[in-house]
Amino acid sequence: MSGFEKAGKQNDYFATKIESSWAELRPSFKNFIKIHPAAKIKNDEKRLKSMRAQLFAKESGNSSNALEMGETAEYCLMEILHNQGCFDESVTVSPSSEYDDYFSQVDLVLNICLDPEDENVKFLHLGIDVTSTTSVDVMEKKEEKLDELFRQGNLAKLEYFINDQEEDNLSSAVFMPRIILSLLPAEVSQLRNLLNKGKKITVEEKKLLEKYKAQIVTSIISQLDKCVETIKGFSDLPNQVLAKKRKNVLEKYQEVKNSLIKKKSE
């Protein structure tokens, strides 16, 4: 497995414990056979297969193995955000399906408990697009495009999403704002190696992991600010959940942001 320091798959804590556990949680088409028409699922399977082929062909000559690096970045962030004390128990992390990863540019989702007493709207979701690149130009273009889409009221639409925190956790579509978290390939490699230590991580390595966590949290805080300001500016909210709970949504985003700031300073 090029690009990473591995001593063999079975002795690799990251691969056997972290990556595999998150990969098992990824939704698949078979989870939705009672939700979507069979014809839609069949067509989406074809679309996904075609997209995979295009991406692998595009990256086949890339010695840095960008696809593998991007996937590892996703699992690193899932693990850090869910299991490294970034949030309190009101926020959980779910991996997206491979289909929604490719077609909605959402790699993982923050599930934010909005109102546990409301049977219709219990959760607010925030999609995260994970990017690993050394190109500032690529990142700036992605961020500009995302900002423009959100200002226009366009939310990410996930068609194969499961939130394990909800009893009725399958639906035909879930809409959510989307943010971008970016890591350099060298940072992904270092993060993977740190997480691979498991309980054997040293004090100095733990400090470095905390530094990365602070960097990630700072980026989320900054983009949550953008989300709040954009939602405030909407004359008509584009999504039913946001429209019904406008005040609660803004308060919840602010609450999550304040919690992140507090945990970052601890």
N, C-alpha and C positions, 0 to 999 in steps of 0.2 A: 504494500500500500504506500505508494510514493508520496513524498512530501511530509511525512510524519515519522516521529521516532517511535517505532513499535518493536516489541520483543517477541512478536508472534501473537496471533489473534486470541488464543485461549488465555494468554497471560496478560492481555491488554484490558485493564479495568474499564477504560473509556468505551471500548468496543463492546465488551460483554455485559457491562452493567448500565452504562449511561445511554449510549447510542441504541442498543437493542431494546431497552425499556421504552424509550421515546418512540422508536420505530413501530413497536407493537401497538402504540396508541393511535397511530395515524389512521384516520377513517379510510375505508375502501369502498368500492362500488357495491360490494355484496351487503354492506350495512344498510343500503338505501333501496333495496329491491321492493320494499313496501311503501316507499315514499315517492320515488320517481317512476314514470312509465318505463317499461322494458326497452322501448325504442330509444328513449333519451339516453339511458345508461349505455346501451350498445353503441350509439353514436358518440357519446363522450369517451368511451373506451377507445374508439378508433382515433378520435382527436388527440387523446393523450399519447397513444402509441406513435402517431405521426409527429407530435411535438417532441417526444423523446428522441426519435430518430434524427430530427433536424438538429437538436441541441448536441447530441453525441457526435454528429458529423461535423458540426461547427467547432467543437472542442477537441476533436481527435488529434489535431496536430499541436495542441497546446501542452507543452512539457510541464507546466505548473499544475496541470490537472484541475482546472477551475471548477468543474462540476463537483468533484469530490471535496474540494476546499469549501465550496459554498454549503454543501450538505453538512460538513463538520461544523461550520460556523453556526448553522441553525441549531444543531444539537448542543453546542456549547452554550448558546444563549438560552435555550429552553432550560437547561440544567441550572444555570446561574440565576435566572429570573424566578424559577420555581423552588429551588432547593438551597439557595444561598442567602436567604433572609432579606431579599429586596422588598418584599411586600408583607402585609399582614395576611390573616386567613381569609379576608374578603376578596382577595385577588388570586386567581389560579392561572395556570398556563395550559393550553391545549395545542398540540401540533395540528397543522392543517392537513388536508388530504393532498396527495400528489397532484390531483387534478386542479384544485384551487391554488396550489403553489404555482403551477405553470400558467394558469389562465386568469387568476385574480391577483397574482403577485403578493400573496400572503403566505408566509412560511410558518408562522405561529400566531396564536391569539391569546391576548390577556382577557380573561373572563372576570369582570368587575361586578360584584354583587350590588345591584342598584337598589332593589327593594324586595327583601325576602318575603314580605307579607303580600305583595302584589302577585296574584296568580297569572297575570298576563305579561307583565314586564319585570322579570326578576334580575336579569343580567344586562349589563352594557358590555359590548365587546370592542376591543381595540386590536386591529390587525397589525402585524409587524412583518415588513419585508426586510429580510436579512441579506446584506450585500457584502461581498468580500472582493475588494479591488484596490489597486494602487493608483487608479486613475481619478484624479480630482474632477476632471471634466465629466466623466461618466456619472459620478456621484451628484455633481451639481445639476446636471440635466435631469437625472431621476427625481431629485428633490423639487426642482422647478416644475416638472410635469405633474408630480403628485400634489403640490400646493395648488396648482391651477385647477386640477380636477376636483379637489375638495372644495375650493372656492365656488366652483360651478355646481356644487351639490352632489357630485359623483362619489358614491361610497363603494368600497369593495363588496362584491357579492360572492358569498361562499355557498356553493350548492351541495357540498358534501362535508358538512361540518358537524362535529359532535362535541358538546360540552358535558363532560361527565358529572358536573355539579348539578345538572338539571335532571329531574325525573323524566320528563318527556323531552329527551335530548336530541331528537331527530326532527328536522324540518326541511322543507323544500328549498329554502333560501334564507340566509342570514346576512344582513347588511351591516357594515361597520366602517368607521374611519380607519385610515391606514397610515402608519408612520414607517420610517426607514431607520434601521440600525446598521451601521457600517463598521466593518473591521478590516484592517489590512491583513493580507495573507500571513505575514509573519506573526501578527497578533493571534490569529486563529491557531496557528501551530503551537504557539506558546501557551495559549489558553487550554488547548487540548492536552498538552503535556502536564500542565498544572492539575487539571481535573483528573487526569489519569493516575495521579498519585493517591487519590482516595484518602483514606485515613492516615496514610503514610506521609502526607504533605508536611514539609518543615515549616517552622515559624516564618522564615524569610520568604518561602514560597507562598505561604498564606497571605503575607503582606502584599505580595505582587498580585495575587488573585483579588484581594480587596481593592487594589488600585484599578484593576480592570473593571471590577463591579461598579466602582464610583464613576468611571468613564461612561459606562453603559447607562447607568441611572441618570447622569447629567444630560445625556442625549435624550432620554425619554422625557425628562422634566421640560426641556426646551421645546420638544415637539408637542407635549401636552398643552403648553402655553399657546402654541399655534392653533391647536384644535379648538381650545376654548374661545379664542378671539374670533376664529372663523365661524363657529357655531353662533356666537353672539351677533355676528353680522348677517346671518341668514334672515331674510324676511319671511321665508316659508321653508321650514326644515324639510329636507328631501326624504327623510326616512320616518316611518310611523313611530318607531320606538323613540327616536329623538324628538319628534313632534309632540308626542303624548307627555313626555317627561322632560321637557326642555330645562326647566329650573333644576330638577333633580340631576339631570345629566351634567349640567355645568357645575353644580355643587359637588358631584361625585368625582368628576375629573380633578377639581381643585383639591378635594380631599386626598385623592391618590397622589397628586403632586406633592402636597404637604407631607404626606406619610413618607414619600421617597426622600424628600429633603431632610426630614428628621432622621431616618435610618442612615442616610449618607453621612450625617454629622456624628452619629454614635460611635 
